[in-house]
Amino acid sequence: MKLKKGIPVIDQGDSFGFWGGKFGGNFVPETLKKPIEDLEILFNKLKKDKKFINERDKYFKNWVGSPTRFIKLENLTKHVGGAQIWSKVVSDANGGAHKIYNATVHCLLAKRSGKKVICGDTGAGYAGKMLSMAAKKFGLKCKIFMGAKDIKRQQPNVRAMKKNGAEVIPVYSGSQTLVDAVSECMRYWVANCDKVAMCVGSTVGPAVFVRICGWSTSQISRELKTQLVDEFGSVPKKLKLYNCVGGGSSSFGFWNEFMDYEKKQCEFIGVEAGGPAKSKRHAAPLTYGSKIGILHGAAQYVNQNSDGQIEETESISAGLDYPGISPLHCFLKDTKRARYTAASDEEALRAYKLVTRLERLRPSLEPSHAFSVAIAESKKLSKDTIVVVNSCGDAYKDRGIIERRLGKEYV
């Protein structure tokens, strides 16, 4: 299995939608084969269409707010005493998270295909919030499927979705989290695919959705590459890019433009959700050696029991609380282009406390996992090493959890 240079990773899948011959694919009902094929044809055409790309870029700049900031965390760097710690503050984007890029592109595709309704899944609520915003912007009706457990713990985003006119549909099956929301959303699309477009909120699902999301969020690394050259004169010789990994959309988008650089110069570190310190449950299939299974239409490393049944996960972070992982990340792991590890709930909370105490930055609990590992590893790195953490979401949605776990002073 080998990563090819000069070819976008999203285009390195085979004709059946598999990366490396074993990750991804299209494990879908017969009913969906034609809609997926139609979407694939449309996307393959439009991603090369200059008019469509210009339209996308216009909305990214004038509505999403690109480029987002690239800042040095001076106080945190001084406190740690090792590598220089920087952050790509993607939470500056309209709505507070990276999910806005994928939502915008999906709504543009829906308009081009003549659909008037779009449905989507959400865990942390960001994918749903951004989709509701984009649907409102482009005049589409919107249905969001969300686990009942996540509805309770991510109320600010739920209120935002409803304010934007979206119908939020609670999912009570299974663990009542993201995995169940994705399943229910797909069931709805199976029954209504002739008139409804579907937006998968991360780089998961049938191959075309993985590709669309990866293409959309790569805006993050396009901006970062330009910002690095502006700041340092070239891409630094010792660059480490840390990102939380749930489904894998922000991390893939954060890394994509640097794929062709040697790992010695530009290393990718993905941080999964290790779950509570005293629990055996986690959402880290890459870190803890989960086996390949089928989830939501794609082959991937996924948490499962000895009978092959999908296991429930546990994480303080709703956006990382997913038993599987993008086929793209499985491919990056097996080609050894990216390294994956995990942070526990408690480690993420400690990182959040430190970052918010020292800097004017309020990362959500998802990127707090990445900050945890970046801080720990930066202590052992040289001062000429540039560490960049993607602060891909803001903490507004987590206010209730943070207040309960850390107290009001950290909200």
N, C-alpha and C positions, 0 to 999 in steps of 0.2 A: 504494500500500500504506500503510495507516494503522492505528496502534494506537488502539483505542477506549477512552475513559475510562468508568469506572463498570461495566465488564464484566471479570470475571477473564480473564486472558490464556488460560488453559487452555480457556475457553469461547468464544474468538473464532475457533475453527476453523469451517469450513463443514460441511455434512452429510456430506461425504466425508472429513472429518478433515484438511483442508488449512488451514494458517494462511497468510494473505495470498494464497490461491489457488494456492500452489506448493510449500509446505513441509509435509511430513508425509504424510498419507494412510495407506492400508492395502494395501501391495503384498505380499499374502500368498497362499499356496496356498488353493484352494477349501475344503480340509479345515478351515482355521482360521476361515473366515468366520462360521460359526455360533457357535463358542466365543467369538470376539471380540465378536460382537453380544450374546451373553448377558452377557459381562463388562461391556460398555458399559451395558446396561440396568440391571444390578445396581449398578454404580458411580454412575450418574446418580440412581438412587433413594436410595442410602445416603448420598451426600454432602450430601443435603438433609434426612436423617433425624436429628432431634435426639437420639434414643436412641443411634444409631450414633456421632454426633459426640461425645456425652458419654462413650461407651465409649472412643473413640479418645483423648480428652483425659485420661481417667482413667489409661490406660496411659502416655501421654506424661509425665504428671506423676509417677506413682508407680513406674513401671518404667524409663522412659527417663531421667527426671531433669530434666524441664523446670521452669523455664527454665535454660538454660546461662548462664554468666557473660558480662558485658559489662564489660571492664576497660580502663583507660587504660594504655598502655605508656609510663610516665613516663621511663624511662631512654632508650628508643629515640627518643622525642619530643625529648628534650634533645640527644641525639647528632645527630639529623638537623637540628634547628634551624629547621624550617619549620612545617608543619601539625601539629596535635595527632593523634597516632596511637593509635587504640584497636583493640581486638580483640573480636570475638564468638567466645567460646571454645566452639564447638560440639563440640569433641573431649571436652568434659566429659560428653557424653551417654554412656549405658550402652553399653559396647563400644568407645568411643573415636572415633566418627565420625558424621556426619550420616546415613549409610545406614540407621540404626536406624529412622528415621521411616517411610521407604518400606517397609521389611521388615515393620514392625508392621502397617501398613495392609493390605499384601498378605495377610498371614496372617489378619487379621480377615475380609477378603473371601473367602479360601479357606474359612474355617470357615462363613461364611454360605452359600456355594455348595455345601457338603457334600463338598468335596474333602478327602482325607486325606493327599495327597502334594503337596509343592510343590518346584519346581525353579527354579534361578536361575543367573545368570552372575556372574563376578567377575574383576577385574583386579588391583587392589591387595589384594584379599582382604577389604576392609571390607564390601562388599555381601554376599559369601558368609558372612562371620563374623556379620553382623547377621541375615541370613536364617536361619542355623543357630540363633542364639540365640532368635529369634522363633518359629521352628518348634518348638523344644524347649518354649518357654513355652506355646504353644497346642496342643501334642500332635500335631504334624504330622511325617510323615517328610520328609526333606530331601535333595535331590540338588543338588550345586554343580558347575558346569562351569567349569574354570579352565585357561588356557594353561600348558603345561609350563614355559615360560620364567618365567612369573609364579609358579608353584609354587616354583621354586628361589629366586627373589629376595624372596618374601614369606612365608617359612616360619613366622613367629610366628602369622600369621592362618590359615595352613593347619592348624597344630596346634590352634588354637582351634576351627576348624570341625569337625575330627574329634572333639575332646573333647566338643563339643555333640551328637555323634551323627550328623552329616551325612556323606554319602558324597561325597568329593571326586573328581571324574572328570577326569583330565588330558586336555588336548586337544593333539594333536601336529601338527595340520594348520597350513598357512600359517606365520605369524610366531610361532605358539604364544603369543599374547598375548590381550588382551581381545576384539578383533574376532572372533577364531576361537572364543573361549569363547561369545560371544553367538550365533554361527551354530550351534554344536553344540547349545546349549541349545534354540534354536528348533526344530531338527530333532527333538530328543527330544520336545518338546511337540506337534509335528505328529502324531507317532505315538501319543501318549498323552493327548491333550487331553480325552478323555471322563472320565478319572479323576484327572488331574494338573492342578494350578494352576501358572501360571508367574509369577514375579516378575522383571521386567526391572529391572536394578539402577540405571538412570539414566533421564533424560528422553529416551529414544530408543526406537526400535521403532514398531510400529503405534500409531496415535493414542491409543487408550485407555490404553496403558502410559505414554505421555508425560504424559497428563492425571493419571493416578493418582499418579505420582511427583511431579509438580509440586504437586499438591494436598497431598501428604504433607509434603514438605520446606518448604513455605511456613510451617510452624510456626516456622522460624528467624526470618523477617522479622516475624512477628506478635509474637514475644518482643522482637526488637530495637526495634521501633517503640515499644512500651511502655517499654523501658529508656531509650531516647533522651529520651522525654518526661519520665520520672522524673528523669533526670540534668540536662537542659537546660531543662525547662519546656515545650518544644515540639520538633518536628523541626527541627534546625539549618538555617539559611539557606544554609550552604555545607557540603554533605554529599557525600562521595565513598565509594562502596562497592566495595571491591576483592575479587575472588574468582577463584580458579583455575577453568578451564573445560576439562573433558574431555568427558564425555557431557553435562554441564551441570546436574546435579541440585542440587548445593549452591548454585551461583550463582543459579539461578532461584529457589530457596527463599529465598535471602538478599535478593533484590531484590523479590519479588512484591508485598509490601504497600506498596511505594513507587512502583509503576508510574504512578499518577495525578499524582504530583508533577512539576513542570516540571524539565526536565533541568538548567537553570541552578541549581536548588536542590539537586537530588539526582541525581548522576551515577553511572551504573553502568559499571565497568571490569572486563572479563573478560580473564583472562590465560591464554593457551594455552601448551602445551609446545613450545618452539622446538627441542628436541632438543640434541644435542651441538654445540658451537660449530663444529667442523670437519666436520660431517656435513650432507649435503643433505636428510637425512630429518628429519621433524618431525611433530608432531601438532597443527598449527595451521591448519586449513582456513579459518577466518574471517580470520585475520591475513594469510595469504599468498595470498588470492584463489583458492581452489579452486573448481571448477565444481560445479554441482548434479548429483547422481547419486542412485542408489537404493542404500541399505544397510539391511539388517535391517528391511525392510518399510516404509521411509519415505524420502521425497525430502528431500535436505539438501545442504549444501555438504560435499563429501567429497574427500579426497586421491585422485587417480586419474591414470593415465597417459594418453597421447594416444589410446589405444584404449578408454579408459573403464573400464579394469580398476582395482580398488581397490589403491592402493599401500601397501606396508608402512610403518609408522611407527617412530620411535625416540625414546625418552625415558627418562631416569633414573627417572621417576615412572610406576609401573605403572597408577595410577588415571587418568592423563591420556593414556596411550598408546593412542589410538583415532583412526582416520582420518576419522571423521565428527563430527557435532555435532548436538545436539538441534534439531529443527525450530523449537522455541521461540526458540532463540538466533539461528537464521537469520532469523526474523521480527523479533526485536529489533534485529538488525544492519541489516536492510533498511529498517526504519522509523526508523532512527537513534536509537532510544531507548537503546541500549547501545553502548559503544566497546570494541573488542577489540584486544589486542596479544599479544605472546609474550615469554617469558623462556627463556633457554637453560638447560641442565643446570647449567652452571658458575655462572650468575647465581643460580639457585635455591639452590645449595650455599653461595654467599657470603652470601645473605640468611639462610639457616638458621644459619650461624656467628654472624652479628651478632645475630640475635634471641635465640638461646640464650645468648650471652655476656652480653647486657644485661638479659634478662628471665627470669622463671621460667616459661618457655613452651617447649614442644618441638613445634613444628608438623611434620607429616609433609612429605615432599617435594612433595606436591601444593600445599598452601597456601603453601609456601616460594616457589613461582613468583609468587604474588600479592604476597607480602611484598616480593619483589625490585622489582617495578614500583612498589608503593606507597611504598617507601623512596626510590626515585629521584625520583619525582614530587613527594613531600612536601617535598623540599628547596626547591622553587620556589613553594610555596604559602604563603599568609598564615597567621598563627598562629590566626586565627579560623575556619580551615577544619577540619572534623572528618573525618578519614580513618578508615574502619573496615575492617579486614581480617578476613575470615571464616577463622579457624583451624579448618577443618572436619574435621581428622583429626590424631591424635597420631603421634609419630615411632617408636613402639615397633616397628611392622612394618618400618621402614626401618633398623633397627639395623645389620644386616649391611652394607648399602650405605654407610651413613654412616661406619662404622668403616673400610671399605676406602678410601673417598675422602678422609676428613678426619682419621682417627685415632681412637683410643679415647677421647680426652678429650672428644669431642663426642657420644658415645653417651649 
